[in-house]
Amino acid sequence: MAVPQADDGVSSPGTKNEVLSDKTGHWGYTKERIALWTAVVGLATALVTGGIAVIQTRGKGEATSTSRSLQTQLDDRNRDIGNLRSDNNQLQQKLAEANSDNQKLQTTNSEISQKLTALQAATGASKSTTGGTTSGVSDPEIRNKAVVQLASGKGSIDLDASSSPDWGLSPYSIATHRLYVSGSNLSFTNAQLQKHEGEPATYATCSAVKTYDARSAITLSELSVDSFLCGRITGNGRIAAMRVTGLDTNTITLDITTWE
């Protein structure tokens, strides 16, 4: 029978204390690995968090830059629209002016057409003051045709003059059939004269006048440029046709034709 030995506190290999010592060492290694993994996980978490923050910051910056770019483009488009509206307003104004000018031209053209029609109607059946035929009947031979200017106090002409370029204009004329300006009147002696309305004065239209006004002067203010006068010389009955080509307060220019 073996005798139990006293426990001296020293364990030999393979004893219970040795096993505990091995287990303690294994436990310490496990704690270090846990601490290491904790640090690694913490670092990874920090990196992920930082990356997200960087991405968020960069994304915000890019969004701000994009927003500013879009606003700039919008401002540019609004400016272009404003310029187009201004140009459109100017074009509309010019179009209105062009339409107004066109209307004026149309009115003028209509007036010219009416005058031309009247002139053609008057000359279609009769010759102008240079002579010709009227309804198959020949006008008499022209006695005299010339343009003359008469001014107050500057003499008179002889309406019965023959082949005279100035109608015998003279400040001392003693002609029987005189035409002259006195003050603001066109005066005449031994002749009948009146304004002819509606059509040019020709031999046909003037010879058709049977009754003349009983007066010896016509006020210049009654006349205008391109107005007409018909006359008949007293005594011989010769016909005179006149067109006003110039007019002032006390001056008149006449294109006169008389017939034999």
C-alpha positions as CSV (number, residue, x, y, z in Angstrom):
1,M,0.0,0.0,0.0
2,A,1.5,3.3,-1.0
3,V,1.9,6.1,1.4
4,P,0.5,9.4,0.2
5,Q,3.1,12.1,-0.3
6,A,2.8,15.6,1.1
7,D,1.9,18.4,-1.4
8,D,5.0,20.7,-1.6
9,G,3.4,23.1,-4.0
10,V,5.6,22.0,-6.9
11,S,3.9,20.2,-9.7
12,S,5.6,18.0,-12.0
13,P,5.0,17.9,-15.8
14,G,1.7,16.4,-16.7
15,T,0.1,17.5,-13.4
16,K,-3.1,19.6,-13.1
17,N,-1.2,22.9,-12.5
18,E,0.6,22.4,-15.8
19,V,-2.6,22.0,-17.7
20,L,-4.0,25.1,-16.1
21,S,-0.9,27.0,-17.1
22,D,-1.3,25.9,-20.7
23,K,-5.0,27.0,-20.7
24,T,-4.0,30.4,-19.2
25,G,-1.5,30.9,-22.0
26,H,-4.1,30.0,-24.6
27,W,-6.6,32.4,-23.1
28,G,-4.1,35.3,-23.2
29,Y,-3.4,34.7,-26.9
30,T,-7.2,34.8,-27.6
31,K,-7.5,38.2,-25.9
32,E,-4.7,39.7,-28.0
33,R,-6.4,38.5,-31.2
34,I,-9.7,40.0,-30.1
35,A,-8.0,43.3,-29.4
36,L,-6.3,43.2,-32.9
37,W,-9.5,42.4,-34.7
38,T,-11.2,45.2,-32.8
39,A,-8.6,47.7,-33.9
40,V,-8.8,46.4,-37.5
41,V,-12.6,46.7,-37.5
42,G,-12.3,50.2,-36.0
43,L,-9.8,51.3,-38.7
44,A,-12.0,49.9,-41.4
45,T,-15.0,51.7,-40.0
46,A,-13.1,54.9,-39.8
47,L,-12.0,54.5,-43.5
48,V,-15.5,53.8,-44.6
49,T,-16.9,56.7,-42.6
50,G,-14.2,59.0,-44.0
51,G,-14.8,57.8,-47.5
52,I,-18.5,58.5,-47.2
53,A,-17.7,61.9,-45.9
54,V,-15.3,62.6,-48.8
55,I,-17.9,61.3,-51.3
56,Q,-20.6,63.4,-49.7
57,T,-18.4,66.5,-49.7
58,R,-17.3,66.0,-53.3
59,G,-20.9,65.2,-54.4
60,K,-22.1,68.4,-52.7
61,G,-19.4,70.4,-54.4
62,E,-20.1,69.0,-57.8
63,A,-23.8,69.6,-57.3
64,T,-23.2,73.2,-56.3
65,S,-20.9,73.7,-59.4
66,T,-23.5,72.0,-61.7
67,S,-26.3,74.2,-60.2
68,R,-24.2,77.4,-60.8
69,S,-23.4,76.3,-64.4
70,L,-27.1,75.7,-65.0
71,Q,-28.1,79.0,-63.5
72,T,-25.5,80.7,-65.8
73,Q,-26.9,79.0,-68.8
74,L,-30.4,80.0,-67.8
75,D,-29.3,83.6,-67.4
76,D,-27.7,83.5,-70.8
77,R,-30.9,82.1,-72.4
78,N,-33.1,84.7,-70.6
79,R,-30.7,87.4,-72.0
80,D,-31.0,85.9,-75.5
81,I,-34.8,85.9,-75.2
82,G,-34.7,89.5,-74.1
83,N,-32.6,90.5,-77.1
84,L,-34.8,88.6,-79.4
85,R,-37.9,90.4,-78.0
86,S,-36.2,93.7,-78.5
87,D,-35.2,92.8,-82.1
88,N,-38.8,91.7,-82.7
89,N,-40.2,95.0,-81.5
90,Q,-37.8,96.9,-83.7
91,L,-38.8,94.8,-86.7
92,Q,-42.5,95.3,-86.0
93,Q,-41.9,99.0,-85.8
94,K,-40.0,99.0,-89.1
95,L,-42.8,96.9,-90.7
96,A,-45.4,99.3,-89.5
97,E,-43.4,102.2,-91.0
98,A,-43.0,100.3,-94.3
99,N,-46.7,99.6,-94.4
100,S,-47.4,103.3,-93.8
101,D,-45.0,104.3,-96.6
102,N,-46.6,101.6,-98.8
103,Q,-50.1,103.0,-98.1
104,K,-48.9,106.5,-99.0
105,L,-47.3,105.3,-102.2
106,Q,-50.5,103.5,-103.1
107,T,-52.5,106.7,-102.5
108,T,-50.1,108.7,-104.6
109,N,-50.2,106.1,-107.3
110,S,-54.0,106.1,-107.3
111,E,-54.1,109.9,-107.6
112,I,-51.6,109.8,-110.5
113,S,-53.7,107.1,-112.2
114,Q,-56.8,109.2,-111.9
115,K,-55.0,112.2,-113.4
116,L,-53.6,110.1,-116.2
117,T,-57.0,108.7,-116.9
118,A,-58.5,112.1,-117.1
119,L,-55.7,113.3,-119.3
120,Q,-56.1,110.4,-121.6
121,A,-59.8,110.9,-121.8
122,A,-59.3,114.6,-122.7
123,T,-56.6,113.9,-125.3
124,G,-58.1,110.7,-126.7
125,A,-60.6,112.5,-128.9
126,S,-58.8,115.8,-129.3
127,K,-55.3,117.0,-129.9
128,S,-53.3,118.9,-127.2
129,T,-52.6,122.6,-127.5
130,T,-50.1,121.9,-130.3
131,G,-53.1,121.4,-132.6
132,G,-54.5,118.3,-134.3
133,T,-57.9,116.9,-134.9
134,T,-61.1,116.8,-132.9
135,S,-63.7,114.2,-133.9
136,G,-62.3,114.2,-137.4
137,V,-62.3,118.1,-137.7
138,S,-58.9,119.6,-137.9
139,D,-57.9,122.3,-135.4
140,P,-56.9,125.7,-136.9
141,E,-53.2,126.3,-137.5
142,I,-51.3,127.4,-134.4
143,R,-50.7,131.2,-134.5
144,N,-48.2,131.3,-131.5
145,K,-47.0,129.0,-128.7
146,A,-44.5,130.0,-126.1
147,V,-43.8,130.1,-122.3
148,V,-43.7,133.6,-120.7
149,Q,-43.3,134.9,-117.2
150,L,-45.3,137.9,-116.1
151,A,-44.6,139.9,-113.0
152,S,-46.3,142.9,-111.4
153,G,-44.8,146.1,-112.9
154,K,-42.6,144.2,-115.4
155,G,-44.6,144.8,-118.6
156,S,-47.3,143.0,-120.6
157,I,-47.6,140.7,-123.6
158,D,-49.6,140.8,-126.8
159,L,-52.1,137.9,-126.8
160,D,-52.5,138.4,-130.6
161,A,-48.8,138.2,-131.3
162,S,-47.7,135.9,-134.1
163,S,-44.6,133.6,-134.0
164,S,-43.2,135.5,-131.0
165,P,-41.0,133.6,-128.5
166,D,-41.8,136.1,-125.7
167,W,-45.3,137.3,-126.9
168,G,-43.9,140.7,-127.4
169,L,-43.2,141.2,-123.7
170,S,-42.5,144.9,-123.1
171,P,-42.9,147.4,-120.2
172,Y,-44.1,149.9,-122.7
173,S,-46.5,147.7,-124.7
174,I,-49.2,149.5,-126.6
175,A,-50.8,146.3,-127.9
176,T,-54.5,146.1,-128.2
177,H,-54.9,142.6,-126.7
178,R,-52.7,142.8,-123.6
179,L,-52.1,140.3,-120.7
180,Y,-50.2,141.4,-117.6
181,V,-49.9,141.2,-113.8
182,S,-51.0,144.1,-111.7
183,G,-50.4,143.7,-108.0
184,S,-51.8,140.2,-107.3
185,N,-54.1,140.0,-110.3
186,L,-53.7,138.6,-113.8
187,S,-55.3,141.3,-115.9
188,F,-56.3,141.5,-119.6
189,T,-57.6,144.0,-122.0
190,N,-59.7,143.4,-125.1
191,A,-59.9,139.7,-124.3
192,Q,-62.0,137.3,-122.3
193,L,-60.3,134.9,-119.8
194,Q,-61.4,132.4,-117.2
195,K,-60.2,129.4,-115.3
196,H,-60.8,126.0,-117.0
197,E,-61.8,123.2,-114.6
198,G,-61.7,119.4,-114.9
199,E,-59.5,118.8,-117.9
200,P,-56.6,120.3,-119.9
201,A,-57.2,123.4,-121.9
202,T,-57.1,122.6,-125.6
203,Y,-58.5,124.2,-128.7
204,A,-61.5,121.8,-128.5
205,T,-62.3,122.5,-124.8
206,C,-61.7,126.2,-125.0
207,S,-63.6,126.8,-128.2
208,A,-66.5,125.0,-126.6
209,V,-66.8,127.8,-124.0
210,K,-69.6,130.1,-125.1
211,T,-69.9,132.4,-122.1
212,Y,-67.0,134.0,-120.2
213,D,-67.0,135.7,-116.9
214,A,-67.6,139.5,-117.2
215,R,-64.4,140.6,-115.6
216,S,-61.0,142.0,-116.6
217,A,-58.8,140.3,-114.0
218,I,-58.3,137.0,-112.2
219,T,-56.8,136.9,-108.7
220,L,-53.5,134.9,-108.7
221,S,-54.6,133.1,-105.5
222,E,-57.4,131.5,-107.5
223,L,-54.8,129.7,-109.6
224,S,-52.3,126.9,-108.9
225,V,-49.5,125.2,-110.8
226,D,-50.9,123.0,-113.5
227,S,-54.2,124.7,-113.5
228,F,-55.7,125.8,-116.9
229,L,-57.1,129.0,-118.5
230,C,-59.2,129.5,-121.6
231,G,-59.4,132.7,-123.5
232,R,-61.0,134.4,-126.5
233,I,-59.5,137.5,-128.1
234,T,-62.0,140.2,-128.6
235,G,-62.7,141.2,-132.2
236,N,-61.2,138.3,-134.1
237,G,-62.4,135.6,-131.8
238,R,-59.1,133.7,-131.7
239,I,-58.9,131.0,-129.1
240,A,-56.1,130.9,-126.4
241,A,-55.3,128.0,-124.1
242,M,-53.0,128.4,-121.1
243,R,-51.4,126.2,-118.5
244,V,-49.9,127.6,-115.3
245,T,-46.3,126.3,-114.9
246,G,-45.1,128.7,-112.1
247,L,-46.8,130.8,-109.6
248,D,-45.8,133.3,-106.8
249,T,-47.5,136.1,-104.9
250,N,-47.2,138.6,-107.8
251,T,-45.6,136.5,-110.5
252,I,-47.0,133.9,-112.9
253,T,-45.5,131.7,-115.6
254,L,-47.8,130.6,-118.5
255,D,-47.5,128.1,-121.3
256,I,-49.8,129.8,-123.9
257,T,-51.1,128.6,-127.3
258,T,-53.2,130.6,-129.7
259,W,-54.8,129.5,-133.0
260,E,-55.5,131.3,-136.2
